[in-house]
């Protein structure tokens, strides 16, 4: 008989057992389920709801069950449906009928919500750590390339020169927003739903705050109906994960482009590249391509979770069993991508000479010629038209702006003087963008200082959570 089978006259059909069981995937929650159960039984003891001796026996039994699950000697079955029932069944087998007192004052509905929060807050800490590792690799590339000038693009057309370090810092700040979103969402994950029961609370005089404190939560879910039916925290995590994946994918796309023969701006380390089974000359950026490809997988889990929730009445419904696999897979997907990304970025070879040659073979300094004329008193719209004519003449003559003579420049405007050649030099063009957030070398150095301070705060937050959360789980 099922642990809940008292009112049933026959066992469930085996096909029902197989179809409705979640043990195949929610076994990932085993350690969190037992952690929560130990805190729950300690609270039952403290509140005098079950005898002290029984509580101690149950807690010791749970520790034994945890070890057996960890070493693989415990058998988890679909007949027992989910990790909660499997743990309770194993506990009763271990210590006898007294194990049945564990479920006093709680339901699987608040129990699963608790387990998912315990799992997800640990995942958020880990993913935050991994993102900071990626930021550190990008920061190192930025520091090493404060004098490396490359074409900047809009519409994938060369627009204005920028420092490669400036380009790297753009991603550092993207990932910083991801870190901040994760840290902010952590506050909403870190609330205890235990004690909400099936939907309406419990008649036992439990102490919800005591359990929350034992598990390192900052508070409790305020409404029992909301506590068991809320999966906003899962949606929020999946949304944050989608943005992280977006940022990874955008950088992957650039790495794929830059490492092609057409760009030839960077070369990936052999350890993060693959070859072709047919073409011996190939060196493929497969890691970057696969990270880019898995972005769709993460997006899919977000849309799946939103769709599952959109029509559910309060409180718990079996549909909500679909909340776990997408969350687990998203965590695994991000964990794998971020762990690979940091060393891949760290070991990229930047081809400075190729980038330098590229910015000398385009018209990305044309805006500076227009600005130069404005500085001489010409209205911008007039200077824009003049420079457009200069560029057209260069195209017709198969040359670039720095290939022109002073006389040729002056044929378009007598405001142009000999200093124009320094103005149009790529390094001058870059360093002329001397505004906050600009690509001038001193401004990129400011960005590095800002990012280092932000990353220090992130690391401080991680260390705080390690002390208050991970220590408890161990």
N, C-alpha and C positions, 0 to 999 in steps of 0.2 A: 504493500500500500504506500501511496505517496504520503509525505508528512502532512499534506493538507487534505487527505482523502477520506476523512471521516464521514462526510455526507454522501459519498458516492457508492454505488452498488456494484460497479465493475471497473476494472482497470482501464486506463486510457489506451486507445489503439496505438500500436507500435509506430504507425506512420505519424500519428499526432505527436508522440514523444520525439521522433526524429525532426519533425518540422518545427516544433515550438521550442526545442531545446536551444539554449544559448551557451552551453558549457564549452562548445567548440571554440568560441572566441572570448567569452567573458572569464575564462580561466586566467587571463592576464591580470584580473583583479584579485587573485587569490590572496596575495600578501596584504593588500589594502583591506580586503574583506575581514581578514583575521585581525589586523590592526584595529579596525573599527569595532569588531566584536569584543576584543579584550577591553577596550575603553568602555564599551557599553556594559559589560558584566561588572567592571570595577565600579561603575556608577550605580548599578543595581545593588551592589553590596553596600556602598556608602549610604544609599537611601533606605537601607533596610528592607528592600523589596524581596531579596532572596538571602538565605543564610550565608554568612561569611565563608563557612567551610565549602558550601556548594560553589560559591563564586570562585574561590581559590582553585578548586578542582577543575572547574570549567576553564579558567585562564591557563592552567598548566596543560590541560588537554588540548587547548587551541595551539599552544606552542608546539606540542608534539605533532599535531596535524600539519602545522606550517612546515615543519622539517620534512615530514613525509611527502608533502606536495612538492617541496623544493628538490628533494633527492629522487623523486619519481616513483617512490614505492606506493604512494596513495593512488587509488584508481578512481578517476573522475568519469562519471557515466551520464549519458543522455537521459537515462531513466530518472535521474535526480535533477534534470532540467538545467539548472544554472549553478554558478559557483557558490551561491548562498546555501542552497539546499545540499549541495555536495559537501560543503564544509560541515554543515550541521549533522548530516548523516555520518560522516567520518568521525565527528566528535562523539556522537552517541555510541558508535561502535567502539571508540577508544575508552570512554569513561562510564558508559551505561546511561540509564534513563535520565540521570541528573543533567545530562547535556541538553535535554529538551527544555530546560529552564532558560537557556541562553536567549531564546526569542521573546522572552517576556518584555512587553512594552514596546515592541517594534514590529515593523512589517518589512517584507522585501521591498516595498515601494520606497520607504525612506532609507533602507539599507543600501539599495543600488545607487540612489542619488548620492549617498555618502561616499561609496566606493569610487564613483566616477570623479567626484571632487578631489578625493585623496590622490587618485591617479593623475588627474589633469594638472593639479598644482605642482606635482613633481615634474611632470612633462614640461610645464612652462618654465620652471627653473632651468632644466637641462637645455631646452631650446634657446633660452636667453643666453646661457653660457656659450653655446655654439655660435650664435650670431655675433657675440662680442669677439669670438675668435676669428670670424670672417672679417669683421671690422679691423682687427689688428693687422691682418694680412694686407688689406687694402691700404691701411694707413702706412705700412712699411713701404709699399709700392709708391705711394704718394711722396713720402720723404725722399725716396731714392730717385724720384723723377721731377724734382722741382725746376730743372733746367731743360726738360724734354718737351719740345713744342710739337704739337700734332694738329691736324685739321679738326676743327669742331664742325658738327653737322647739324643742319635742319633739313627735314624732308629727305634725309640721306644724301643731301648735296652739300659740298663743302661750303661753309658759311664764314666762320672766323677762326683764327688759330687760338688754341687753348693749351695750357700745360697738361701733360698726361697726368700729373699729380692732381690737378684740378678735377679732371675727369674721374679719377679714383675717389676723390673726396665727395663727389656727388653721391656715390653709392654708400659711402660711410654714413652720410646723413640720412639716406633712405632707410638703411638698416637701423639707424638710431631711432627713427620713428617707429619701426617695428618693435624694437626693444621697449620703448615707452608704452606702446599699446599693450604689449604682453604684461608689463608690470602693472598697468592700470587695471586690466581685466582680472589680474590675480586677486584683487580686492573683492571682486564679485564671486570668484570661485571659492574663496577662502571663508565660506559661511557653512555652518553645520545644519543639515536638514534632519538629522537623527532626532527622533522624538515626535515627528509629525505623524508617525504610524502609517496606516494605509492611506488616510486622507484627512482625518479629523483630530489627530492627537491620540492620547491614551488615557485610560482611567487610573493607571498607576502613578504614584507621586514621584515621577522621575525628575531629574535635574539636568535639563538640556545643556545648560551653560557649563556644568561640570564636564560632561562628555566633550563639549567643544574645546574647553581648555586643555583637556588631556590630549586631544588630537592637534592642538596648535592652531585651531581656528580663531579668527578674530571676533566671531559672533555667531548667531544662529539665524536661520531663515525665519522671518517673523510670522509667516502665515502657513499653516499646515497644508492647505490645499496647494498653495504655490510651491511649497517645499518639495512635494513629491512630483509635481507636474512640470516644474521649471527645467528647461534645457537651454535657456538663453546662454548660459555660460559655455555650453558646447558650441552653439552657433557662433558666439563671439570668438571663441578660439579658432573655429574653422574659417571665419572671416579674416582674422588676423593672419592665420596660416596662408590664406589665399594671397594676401598682400605680400607676405614674405616670399612666396613662390613667384609672384609677379616680378619682384625686384631681382630675385635670382635669375629668372628667365630673361629679363632684359639684359643683364650683364652677360649671360650665356650667349645671347644672340650677338652681342658685340664681340665676344671672344671668338665665336665661330667666324664672323666676318674678318676680324683683324688677323686671324691666323691663316686666312686664305691667301693664295698667291696674288690675288687681285689687290689686296691691302698690304699684306706682308709686314704688318706693324708689330706683331708679337709671335713668339713660338712657345707652344705648350711643352712642358717637360715630358719626356718619354713616358714617365711613370703615370701620367694622366692623359695618355693618348692611346689609340688602338690602330691596328693596321687592317689591310684588306686581304681577304682570303685569295683574291685573284690578282690584284694589282700591287706589285711589290713596292712601288714608290710611295704608296699612300701613308699619310699620317693623319688620322681622323680625330677631331675633337669630340669623341663620343660621350665623354662625361658631361660636357657642357650641353650637348644635344639632348641627352637623356634627362638631365635636370630640367631643361626647357620643356621637354615632352611631358614630364610628370606633373607639370603645373595644371594641366587639364584634369588630372586625377584628383588633385586637391580641390579645384573648383567644383568638381562633380559631387564631392562629399558635402560641400557647403550647400549646394542646391538640393541635394537629397535630404539633408537634415531639415532645411526650411520647408520642403514639401511635406515631409512626414508630420511636422508640427502644425501646419497651417489650419487643419480642420479638426483638431482634437479638442473635445470638451474636457473640462476639469473632472476628475483629477488624473489619475494614472490610467493609461490604456496600453494594451499589449503592443500597439504600434511602436511604442517608445523603446522596445527592445532593439529597434533599428538605429538607436542613437550611438551604439558602441563601435561597430566595425569601421565606420567611416572615420571616427575619432582616432581609433587605434592606428588605422592605416595612414592617416595624415601625420600622426606623430612619427611613425616609422619612416615615412617618406621624407619629412623635413630633417629628421635625425641623420639619415643617410646622405642627403644632399649637402647639408651644412658641414658635416664632418669631412666630406671630400673637398668642399669648396675652399676652405682655408688654406690647405697645403697646395692646392692647384693654383690659387692666386699668388701665393708666396713664391712659387717656383717659376712663374711666367718669365720668359726672357723678353724684355722690351727692346725693340730694334730702333734705337734713337735715330740712327742715320737715315733709316727708311722714312720715319715720321718727318724728320727735318727736310728731306728731299721732297716729300709730298706737299708741305706747306709752301715750298718755293715754286711749285708747279700748279698753282691755282690762283684764283682771284679773291681769296679770303681776306686780303688786305684792302679791298676796294672801299669798304666802309670808312677806313682810316683816311683814305684820300678825300672822301666826301667830307668827313669831319675836319680835315685840314683846311679845306676851302671855306667851311663855315667859320673856322677860327680866323680866317682872313677877311671875314665880313660878308661872304656870299650866303644868301638864304639857303636853308637845307634843301628845299625842293629843287632849287636851281642847281645846287651842287650835285644832288642825286642824278639829275638829268645829264650834267656834264660828265660825271664819272661813268655813267652808262655808255656814253658815246666813246669814252676812252677805252672801256673794256671791249666794246664792239670792234674798235680799230685794232686792238691787240689780237683779238680772235682772228680777224681777217689777215693779220700779218704773222699769225702763228707765234706769238710772244706773250710774255706776262708783264705785269706793271713794272717790275724791277729791271726788265730788259729794255725799257724805253729810255731815250736820252732826254736831257732837260729840255732841249729844243722841241722834241715831240710833245712833251707835257705842256709846254707853254703855248703850243699851237691850239690847245683847248682852253687855256686860261693863263693870262699873264700874272695871276696871283701865285702861281706855283713857282717856288724857288728851289735852290740846290739842296736845301735841307729835306726835301721830300724823300730822298733815297733812304735816309735814316728813319724817317717816319714810317716808311713802308716795310722796313726790315721786320721779319717775323718776331724776333725777340722784343723789339720796340712795340710792335702791335700788341703783343701779349701784356707787356708791363704797363701799357697805356691804360689798361682796364683796372686802374687803381682805385676801385670803389669797394665798399664792404661786400663780400661775397663774390668779387670779381676774380679773374684768372691771373692777375698780376702775382708775381712770385711772393711778395710780402703779404698779399691778401690770402693766398693759399696757406702760407705759414700761420696766419691768424686762424684760418679754418681748422688747421691741424691742432692748434692749441685748444680751440673750442671743443673739438671732437674728443681730444684726450680727456678733458675735464668731464665731459658727458659720459664717456666710457668708464671713467673712474667711479662715477656715481652708480652706473649699472653694476659694476663689480661689487661695490659696497652693498647694493641691494641683494645681489646673488649671495654674498657671504652671510648676510642677515638671515635670508631664507634657509640657507644650509644649516645654520645654527638652530633655527626655530622649527623647521619642518623636517629636514632630513635626519637630524639627530633623533627626533621623536619616532620616525618610521623605522629607525634601526633598533 
